[in-house]
Amino acid sequence: MRDPFLQAAIDEARQGLAEGGIPIGSVIVHQGRIIGRGHNMRVQKGDPLLHGEMSAFQQAGRQPASVYRECVLYTTLSPCPMCSGTSLLYKVPKIVIGENVTFLGAEDWLKSQGVKLVVAQDEECISMMRQFIADRPELWNEDIAV
């Protein structure tokens, strides 16, 4: 059985894809409750900062630093340096990653800063990204600044 919070991130990724965007979703969980959710909206909003994790942070809004220090970030894809940096800034102690097969983000940096990483290698996350990359390589390359 899949973790319900990872499922929520996958649901966000599917929503992003349905909107014509990139299928990466994320949720931020505090004490067993989702306080922020989002998906990559770079295409939909024309905003280069709105990766899935950044959208979830934005939706969570202002939180005391003490709250973020007790959160778990769930994301369908290994977080890039921008999203990793935001997680480090707010001292998020744990990140659950749907997959890192199609893209390996800044995991070594996160680990070096003491962040606990759990990589699920979820087949749906992998297949959704593989299909997207095959269908829209130019959009994917734009998202990861290639």
Disulfide bonds with the S-S distance in Angstrom:
none
